[in-house]
């Protein structure tokens, strides 16, 4: 999911909250996950060649025999570079 989200930002060259949230929702639904959060270290337009970092966080539950449920935090961090040149 982090790779796909990063790639979409690389192509668009812009971090737009509405677009990012829509893409994250689409990816989360496809993966069957609820409660995935995203952090991006840039906002607005990202100039060609500039890097940005996308971090996704999710807390899943690991069950043991239906008796014990242990929360497990997961995170994925990907660094991307904008492919869009802004004049």
C-alpha positions, 0 to 999 in steps of 0.5 A: 500500500505504501508503495502504491501511494508513493507512486501516485504522488510521484506521478502527480507531483503533489500532496493533496489531502483529499486525493491522498485520503481517497487513494488510501481508502481505496487501497485499504478497502482492497486489502480489507484493512480498517484504521490505516493512517498515513503521514507524509513529510511534504505538503502541496506541490513537490518539484521534480526530483525532490524527495518525500517520505510516506509512512503508513501505520496499522495496528492488527490483532494476533489471536491465539485460539480465540482466547487471547488477542494481542495488538501488533503495530505495523508500519511501512515507510517509503521514500519517493521522488517527484516526477512532475516539473512545476513551472 
